[in-house]
Amino acid sequence: MSKKRQPKTAPAVLSAPSENGDIVVPAAFGYEDMLSELEAIVAEAEIRLIQDAELA
């Protein structure tokens, strides 16, 4: 099971116009970004399952 892990980067942030100027809206999260995050989550879950099985 060898999967390449991409380093996590902070998402770009866009300011939304508002009366007080305090609202911050995250930039669009693209398909490839979502897929990479999902793959990372699945890989971490698989590792945890293997570790739990070894401890049992």
Residue pairs with C-beta under 8 A, 6 or more apart in sequence:
1 43
1 46
3 39
3 43
5 40
5 43
6 36
6 40
11 26
11 27
11 29
12 26
12 27
13 24
13 25
13 26
13 27
14 24
14 25
14 26
14 27
15 21
15 23
15 24
15 25
16 23
16 24
16 25
